């Protein structure tokens, strides 16, 4: 679990990652490539993904290139662009930003999870095994699991999402909170019988935004999102259709047709949950990554990308052969200020007074996010 290097500092040889989602699996890959033995524990009985389509920005793709799987990730995705339109179909242009500030890769979450599970090695994943508690010691951490077993390691990473059990112990009193009135509906569907001439992301009225994007396998990902939503009534399909009327002028628009053609059971609905700013992300032997540390609103379409950055930074810092507590402190010193800025830019997008301002603030955020930053060692 822990060895001493030539300077006498404690280095980690074994790590436990809680959560086999995109960030947990990427963390496992990054740590393994850094020479660390990894076991990933997932409470679900199978590798699965909550959600449908997922946008990966250039900074996430750079991480996958670094980890040696960039080509495989691109092969399951479709290059797409994040340009916004108004309900009449007019482009909300942002000429002060370049084309690269709008470009991302659209992938299906489940396909990406499968690819990452194969890359980390499924023999390193324990399914049906949830996290119970941990006990830190000077030379490592004992991780107790819900099946009654335990794992000894030099490091524990909580990548177990917004409702993180690891966070509950590391930073007590920080449960996920509702982003009041923020609701989202989405699905991936075949386009049989519906003409989808191109991708369209729309900023509408009454706090609604949404649209549709063609995926790599010929299906279409549609999304409807609303801030300050009134109380919900009706079925998921009825709720989504009601909001689609704020996004397309006239009747029978493409978005409304896609929603109407989607079986009720395929429509995902979520009340958006946020993790409040945390005073710390790490202890001497425990770190949080991804949504466990910073679950944020999906209106900036960047949570997974930023969590993938977390995973890469952990791998770089812990693979340098230095002291584990010092590496985790360096990780925290880099990440917390970055997410303070994410929160500021995200709020500017959310509270934009006009659709044009929304488009401009969104491009400003993506420009900032994909600009390489100097990693603190």
C-alpha positions as CSV (number, residue, x, y, z in Angstrom):
1,X,0.0,0.0,0.0
2,X,2.8,2.4,0.8
3,X,6.5,2.3,0.1
4,X,9.4,4.7,0.8
5,X,11.3,6.3,-2.1
6,X,15.0,7.2,-2.0
7,X,14.3,10.4,-0.1
8,X,12.3,8.5,2.6
9,X,9.0,10.0,1.6
10,X,5.9,7.9,1.6
11,X,4.6,7.0,-1.9
12,X,1.4,5.2,-2.7
13,X,1.4,1.8,-4.4
14,X,-2.3,0.9,-4.0
15,X,-5.4,3.0,-4.2
16,X,-9.1,2.4,-3.8
17,X,-11.5,4.5,-6.0
18,X,-15.2,4.6,-5.0
19,X,-17.5,4.9,-8.0
20,X,-17.3,3.4,-11.4
21,X,-18.7,6.4,-13.3
22,X,-16.8,8.4,-15.9
23,X,-14.6,10.2,-13.3
24,X,-14.0,7.1,-11.2
25,X,-13.0,5.0,-14.1
26,X,-10.7,7.8,-15.5
27,X,-9.2,8.2,-12.1
28,X,-8.4,4.5,-12.1
29,X,-6.8,4.7,-15.5
30,X,-4.7,7.7,-14.5
31,X,-3.5,6.2,-11.3
32,X,-2.7,2.8,-13.0
33,X,-0.7,4.6,-15.6
34,X,1.2,6.3,-12.8
35,X,2.3,2.9,-11.5
36,X,-0.4,2.5,-8.8
37,X,-2.4,-0.7,-8.2
38,X,-6.0,0.3,-8.3
39,X,-9.3,-1.3,-7.2
40,X,-12.6,0.5,-8.2
41,X,-15.6,-0.3,-6.0
42,X,-19.1,0.3,-7.4
43,X,-22.3,-0.2,-5.4
44,X,-24.4,-1.0,-8.6
45,X,-24.4,-4.6,-9.9
46,X,-23.2,-3.4,-13.3
47,X,-21.3,-0.7,-15.1
48,X,-24.0,1.8,-16.1
49,X,-24.5,5.4,-16.7
50,X,-27.1,7.8,-15.6
51,X,-28.0,10.1,-18.4
52,X,-27.9,10.1,-22.2
53,X,-25.6,12.3,-24.3
54,X,-22.4,13.8,-22.9
55,X,-20.3,16.6,-24.3
56,X,-16.5,16.3,-24.0
57,X,-14.5,19.5,-24.5
58,X,-11.0,19.8,-25.8
59,X,-9.5,19.7,-22.3
60,X,-11.1,16.3,-21.6
61,X,-9.9,14.9,-25.0
62,X,-6.4,16.1,-24.1
63,X,-6.6,14.0,-21.0
64,X,-7.7,10.9,-22.9
65,X,-4.9,11.5,-25.3
66,X,-2.5,11.6,-22.4
67,X,-3.9,8.4,-21.1
68,X,-3.5,6.7,-24.4
69,X,-7.2,6.3,-25.3
70,X,-8.0,9.5,-27.2
71,X,-8.5,7.8,-30.5
72,X,-10.9,5.2,-29.0
73,X,-13.0,7.9,-27.4
74,X,-13.2,9.9,-30.6
75,X,-14.3,6.8,-32.5
76,X,-17.5,6.5,-30.3
77,X,-18.3,10.2,-30.6
78,X,-19.5,12.8,-33.1
79,X,-17.8,16.2,-33.4
80,X,-20.4,18.9,-32.6
81,X,-20.6,22.6,-32.0
82,X,-22.2,24.6,-29.2
83,X,-23.9,27.4,-31.0
84,X,-27.2,28.8,-29.8
85,X,-30.3,29.9,-31.7
86,X,-33.4,31.8,-30.7
87,X,-36.9,30.2,-31.1
88,X,-37.2,31.7,-34.6
89,X,-34.1,29.8,-35.7
90,X,-31.7,32.9,-35.8
91,X,-28.1,32.2,-34.8
92,X,-26.9,34.0,-31.7
93,X,-23.4,34.7,-33.0
94,X,-20.4,35.4,-30.8
95,X,-17.8,36.9,-33.2
96,X,-15.4,37.8,-30.4
97,X,-14.7,34.0,-29.9
98,X,-13.1,31.5,-32.2
99,X,-14.6,28.3,-33.7
100,X,-12.5,26.2,-31.2
101,X,-14.5,27.8,-28.3
102,X,-17.7,26.1,-29.6
103,X,-16.4,22.6,-30.6
104,X,-16.9,19.5,-28.5
105,X,-17.3,15.8,-28.9
106,X,-20.8,14.3,-28.3
107,X,-20.7,10.7,-26.9
108,X,-23.2,8.4,-25.3
109,X,-22.5,8.0,-21.6
110,X,-23.0,4.3,-21.5
111,X,-20.6,3.7,-24.4
112,X,-18.0,5.9,-22.8
113,X,-18.3,4.1,-19.5
114,X,-17.9,0.7,-21.3
115,X,-14.8,2.0,-23.0
116,X,-13.3,3.3,-19.8
117,X,-14.1,0.1,-17.9
118,X,-12.2,-1.9,-20.6
119,X,-9.3,0.5,-20.4
120,X,-8.9,0.2,-16.6
121,X,-9.4,-3.5,-16.7
122,X,-12.7,-5.0,-15.6
123,X,-10.8,-7.3,-13.3
124,X,-9.9,-4.2,-11.2
125,X,-13.6,-3.3,-10.7
126,X,-15.7,-4.7,-7.8
127,X,-19.4,-4.5,-8.7
128,X,-22.1,-4.6,-6.1
129,X,-19.7,-3.3,-3.5
130,X,-20.5,0.0,-1.9
131,X,-18.5,2.2,0.4
132,X,-19.3,2.1,4.2
133,X,-16.5,4.0,6.0
134,X,-12.8,4.6,6.1
135,X,-10.2,4.8,8.8
136,X,-7.1,6.8,8.2
137,X,-3.7,5.9,9.7
138,X,-0.3,7.5,9.3
139,X,0.8,5.0,6.7
140,X,-2.5,4.4,4.8
141,X,-6.2,4.0,4.9
142,X,-8.6,1.1,5.6
143,X,-11.6,1.2,3.4
144,X,-14.6,-0.7,4.7
145,X,-17.2,-1.9,2.2
146,X,-20.9,-2.8,2.3
147,X,-20.3,-6.5,1.7
148,X,-18.4,-6.7,5.0
149,X,-14.9,-6.7,3.4
150,X,-12.2,-4.1,3.6
151,X,-9.3,-2.9,1.5
152,X,-6.0,-1.6,2.7
153,X,-4.5,1.2,0.6
154,X,-2.3,4.2,0.6
155,X,-5.0,6.4,-1.0
156,X,-8.8,6.6,-1.1
157,X,-10.5,8.6,-3.9
158,X,-14.2,9.4,-3.6
159,X,-15.6,9.7,-7.1
160,X,-19.1,8.6,-6.1
161,X,-21.1,11.5,-7.3
162,X,-23.2,14.3,-5.9
163,X,-24.6,12.0,-3.1
164,X,-21.0,10.9,-2.2
165,X,-20.7,8.7,0.9
166,X,-17.0,9.5,1.0
167,X,-17.7,13.2,1.1
168,X,-20.2,12.6,3.9
169,X,-17.3,11.4,6.1
170,X,-14.6,13.6,4.8
171,X,-16.6,16.9,4.9
172,X,-19.7,16.2,7.2
173,X,-22.7,18.4,6.7
174,X,-22.4,19.0,3.0
175,X,-25.3,17.0,1.4
176,X,-26.2,17.7,-2.2
177,X,-28.8,20.6,-2.5
178,X,-31.5,21.3,-4.9
179,X,-30.9,23.9,-7.5
180,X,-34.3,25.3,-6.8
181,X,-36.7,25.1,-9.8
182,X,-34.0,23.8,-12.2
183,X,-35.4,20.8,-14.1
184,X,-34.1,18.8,-17.0
185,X,-35.6,16.3,-19.4
186,X,-33.6,14.3,-22.1
187,X,-33.5,11.2,-24.2
188,X,-31.6,9.5,-27.0
189,X,-33.9,8.2,-29.8
190,X,-33.9,7.0,-33.4
191,X,-35.0,9.5,-36.0
192,X,-37.3,7.2,-37.9
193,X,-40.0,9.3,-39.6
194,X,-38.6,12.6,-38.4
195,X,-36.5,14.9,-40.6
196,X,-33.6,16.4,-38.5
197,X,-31.8,18.7,-40.9
198,X,-29.1,19.7,-38.5
199,X,-28.2,20.2,-34.9
200,X,-30.0,23.0,-33.0
201,X,-29.5,24.4,-29.5
202,X,-32.2,26.9,-28.6
203,X,-32.5,29.7,-26.0
204,X,-36.2,30.3,-25.4
205,X,-38.5,32.1,-23.1
206,X,-39.5,31.4,-19.4
207,X,-36.0,30.2,-18.6
208,X,-36.2,27.3,-21.1
209,X,-33.3,26.1,-23.2
210,X,-32.9,22.9,-25.2
211,X,-32.5,21.3,-28.6
212,X,-31.3,18.3,-30.4
213,X,-28.0,16.9,-31.7
214,X,-27.4,14.0,-34.0
215,X,-25.1,11.4,-32.6
216,X,-22.4,9.1,-34.1
217,X,-24.7,6.1,-34.4
218,X,-27.5,7.8,-36.2
219,X,-29.7,8.5,-33.2
220,X,-30.6,11.9,-31.9
221,X,-30.0,13.3,-28.4
222,X,-32.7,15.8,-27.3
223,X,-32.7,18.0,-24.2
224,X,-35.1,20.4,-22.5
225,X,-34.0,22.4,-19.5
226,X,-35.7,25.1,-17.4
227,X,-34.6,27.5,-14.7
228,X,-37.2,28.6,-12.1
229,X,-39.7,25.9,-13.2
230,X,-43.2,26.0,-11.8
231,X,-44.4,22.9,-10.0
232,X,-44.6,19.9,-12.3
233,X,-47.8,18.3,-13.5
234,X,-48.5,15.5,-16.0
235,X,-46.2,12.8,-17.4
236,X,-42.5,13.4,-18.2
237,X,-43.4,13.6,-21.9
238,X,-46.1,16.2,-21.2
239,X,-43.7,18.2,-19.1
240,X,-41.1,18.2,-21.8
241,X,-43.6,19.1,-24.5
242,X,-45.0,22.0,-22.5
243,X,-41.5,23.5,-22.3
244,X,-40.7,22.8,-26.0
245,X,-43.4,25.4,-26.8
246,X,-41.1,28.0,-25.4
247,X,-38.2,26.9,-27.7
248,X,-39.8,26.7,-31.1
249,X,-42.1,29.1,-32.9
250,X,-45.3,27.6,-34.3
251,X,-46.5,24.1,-34.0
252,X,-44.9,20.8,-34.9
253,X,-41.2,21.8,-34.6
254,X,-38.5,19.2,-34.7
255,X,-37.9,19.2,-31.0
256,X,-41.6,18.7,-30.2
257,X,-41.7,15.9,-32.8
258,X,-38.8,14.2,-31.2
259,X,-40.3,14.4,-27.7
260,X,-43.7,13.2,-28.9
261,X,-42.1,10.2,-30.6
262,X,-40.1,9.2,-27.5
263,X,-41.5,6.4,-25.4
264,X,-42.3,7.6,-21.9
265,X,-39.9,5.1,-20.3
266,X,-36.9,6.5,-22.3
267,X,-37.4,10.0,-21.1
268,X,-35.0,10.9,-18.2
269,X,-36.1,13.7,-15.8
270,X,-34.0,15.2,-13.0
271,X,-34.2,17.9,-10.4
272,X,-30.8,19.4,-10.7
273,X,-28.7,18.9,-7.5
274,X,-25.6,20.9,-6.6
275,X,-22.8,20.3,-4.1
276,X,-22.1,23.4,-2.1
277,X,-18.6,24.9,-2.1
278,X,-16.4,22.7,0.2
279,X,-13.8,24.0,2.7
280,X,-11.5,21.2,1.7
281,X,-11.4,18.3,-0.7
282,X,-8.7,16.2,0.9
283,X,-7.2,14.8,4.0
284,X,-3.8,13.1,4.3
285,X,-5.0,9.9,2.5
286,X,-8.4,10.8,1.0
287,X,-9.4,12.9,-1.9
288,X,-12.7,13.8,-3.7
289,X,-13.0,14.0,-7.5
290,X,-15.7,14.9,-10.0
291,X,-19.3,15.5,-8.8
292,X,-18.4,14.3,-5.3
293,X,-16.4,17.5,-4.9
294,X,-18.2,19.9,-7.2
295,X,-21.5,18.7,-8.7
296,X,-22.7,21.7,-10.8
297,X,-25.6,22.7,-13.0
298,X,-25.6,21.0,-16.5
299,X,-26.4,24.3,-18.2
300,X,-22.6,24.8,-18.8
301,X,-22.3,21.2,-20.1
302,X,-18.9,20.8,-18.4
303,X,-19.2,18.7,-15.3
304,X,-17.8,15.5,-16.8
305,X,-15.0,17.3,-18.6
306,X,-13.9,19.1,-15.5
307,X,-14.1,15.9,-13.4
308,X,-11.9,14.2,-16.0
309,X,-9.3,17.0,-15.4
310,X,-9.5,16.1,-11.7
311,X,-8.6,12.5,-12.4
312,X,-5.6,13.5,-14.6
313,X,-4.2,15.8,-12.1
314,X,-4.4,13.2,-9.3
315,X,-2.5,10.8,-11.6
316,X,0.2,13.3,-12.4
317,X,0.8,14.4,-8.8
318,X,0.7,11.0,-7.3
319,X,2.8,9.5,-10.0
320,X,5.7,11.9,-9.4
321,X,7.0,9.7,-6.5
322,X,6.4,12.4,-3.9
323,X,4.8,12.3,-0.5
324,X,1.1,11.4,-0.7
325,X,-0.3,14.1,1.8
326,X,1.8,16.7,0.0
327,X,0.5,15.6,-3.4
328,X,-3.1,15.8,-2.2
329,X,-2.6,19.2,-0.8
330,X,-1.2,20.3,-4.2
331,X,-4.2,18.8,-5.9
332,X,-6.6,20.8,-3.6
333,X,-4.6,24.0,-4.0
334,X,-5.0,23.7,-7.8
335,X,-8.6,22.6,-7.9
336,X,-10.5,24.7,-5.4
337,X,-9.5,28.1,-6.9
338,X,-10.3,26.7,-10.4
339,X,-13.8,25.8,-9.3
340,X,-14.4,29.2,-7.6
341,X,-13.9,30.6,-11.1
342,X,-16.1,27.9,-12.7
343,X,-18.9,29.0,-10.3
344,X,-18.5,32.6,-11.2
345,X,-18.6,31.9,-14.9
346,X,-21.5,29.5,-14.5
347,X,-23.5,32.1,-12.6
348,X,-22.9,34.7,-15.4
349,X,-24.4,32.2,-17.9
350,X,-27.4,31.3,-15.7
351,X,-28.3,34.9,-14.9
352,X,-27.8,36.3,-18.4
353,X,-30.5,38.9,-19.0
354,X,-31.0,38.0,-22.7
355,X,-30.4,35.0,-25.0
356,X,-27.6,36.9,-26.7
357,X,-25.9,37.5,-23.3
358,X,-26.3,33.8,-22.5
359,X,-24.6,32.8,-25.7
360,X,-21.8,35.3,-25.2
361,X,-21.2,34.3,-21.5
362,X,-21.3,30.6,-22.5
363,X,-18.6,31.1,-25.2
364,X,-16.5,33.1,-22.6
365,X,-16.8,30.1,-20.2
366,X,-15.8,27.5,-22.8
367,X,-12.9,29.7,-23.9
368,X,-11.6,29.9,-20.4
369,X,-12.1,26.2,-19.7
370,X,-10.3,24.8,-22.7
371,X,-7.3,27.2,-22.3
372,X,-4.5,25.1,-20.9
373,X,-3.6,26.0,-17.4
374,X,-0.3,25.6,-15.6
375,X,-0.5,22.6,-13.3
376,X,0.9,23.3,-9.9
377,X,3.2,20.6,-8.7
